[in-house]
């Protein structure tokens, strides 16, 4: 049985030159075979639990290891919400 999830990530490097680490993090997520969407405040990754969490584990560690100090916020929903469309 495949467990589908949706994960929302916000990476906040605590440094003056914060844009490059964020862009690098998003580009590495995009390079995966998973569905990845961005908005100005966060990045969402959708797919099978094990695949999503493996990717996030690897890329969060890489992103955080490349900044002196940073925050990573994560929300997980137990369903694939990649096709969500607002109805208002």
C-alpha positions in Angstrom: 0.0 0.0 0.0 1.3 3.4 -1.0 0.9 6.3 1.5 0.6 9.6 -0.3 1.6 12.8 1.4 1.9 16.5 0.7 4.7 18.4 2.4 5.1 22.2 2.7 8.6 23.5 3.4 9.9 26.9 4.2 13.7 27.3 4.3 14.9 30.5 6.1 18.7 31.0 6.2 19.5 33.5 8.9 22.0 35.5 6.9 22.2 38.6 4.7 22.8 36.7 1.5 19.8 34.3 1.9 18.5 34.0 -1.7 21.2 31.7 -3.1 20.8 28.9 -0.5 17.0 29.0 -1.0 17.2 28.8 -4.7 19.7 26.0 -4.6 17.4 24.0 -2.2 14.4 24.5 -4.5 16.3 23.5 -7.6 17.5 20.3 -6.0 13.9 19.5 -5.1 12.7 20.3 -8.6 15.4 17.9 -10.0 13.6 14.9 -8.4 10.9 12.8 -10.1 8.3 14.1 -7.5 5.8 16.8 -8.0 7.2 20.1 -6.7 5.4 23.5 -6.6 6.5 26.8 -5.2 4.9 30.0 -4.1 6.5 33.1 -2.6 6.4 31.7 1.0 7.0 28.0 0.6 7.7 24.9 -1.5 5.4 21.9 -1.7 6.5 18.4 -2.5 3.9 15.7 -3.3 4.1 11.9 -3.6 4.7 8.6 -1.9 5.7 9.0 1.7 9.0 7.1 1.5 10.1 8.9 -1.7 9.2 12.4 -0.4 10.8 11.9 3.1 14.0 10.4 1.6 14.3 13.4 -0.7 13.5 15.9 2.1 15.9 14.2 4.5 18.8 14.4 2.0 18.1 17.9 0.7 17.3 19.5 4.1 20.6 18.1 5.5 22.5 19.5 2.5 20.8 22.9 2.7 21.2 23.3 6.4 24.8 22.2 6.3 25.6 25.0 3.8 24.5 27.9 6.0 25.8 29.0 9.4 22.3 29.3 10.8 18.9 28.6 9.4 15.4 27.5 10.0 13.4 24.8 8.2 9.6 24.7 8.7 7.7 21.6 7.6 4.1 20.7 7.5 2.9 17.2 6.4 -0.6 16.3 5.2 -1.6 12.6 4.7 -2.9 12.9 1.2 -1.6 14.1 -2.2 -3.0 17.6 -2.5 -1.1 18.5 -5.7 -4.4 18.9 -7.7 -5.9 21.4 -5.1 -7.7 24.3 -6.7 -9.3 27.0 -4.5 -13.1 27.2 -4.9 -13.6 30.8 -3.9 
